[in-house]
Amino acid sequence: MTIPKISRRRLLKGALAGFAVVPAAALIAKSAAAAEPVTEADPTAKSLAYVTHASNMNANANPNYKPGQKCVNCLQYSGKAGAADGPCALFPNKTVKAAGWCKVWMLKPGAKVG
């Protein structure tokens, strides 16, 4: 039984390909991991007066709030249509409820309040 010889060039190509796979696999695993939902107890959520259901909003405490404003029709929200929650630009790697609201709410172009 003889051991086949591997050229130095072939060995380096294989090693480089292997090193390229590791970061790519890490990126794929990170994007596949489910983002955690934002809670009202989150420090950023508190500072933005985020609530998971806009219907629970106290309009007297937050005069910026108007009925019909929800995360789903906010410019910062990028969830899929009909989804219960989705990503928000204000909370990286987390999701917000589509029915939620915060004081940074701004009407998404083409969306309607209500």
Summary of the structure (lengths in Angstrom):
residues: 114
radius of gyration: 23.4
end to end distance: 77.7
largest distance: 85.0
contacts: 264
relative contact order: 0.17
helix: 32%
strand: 16%
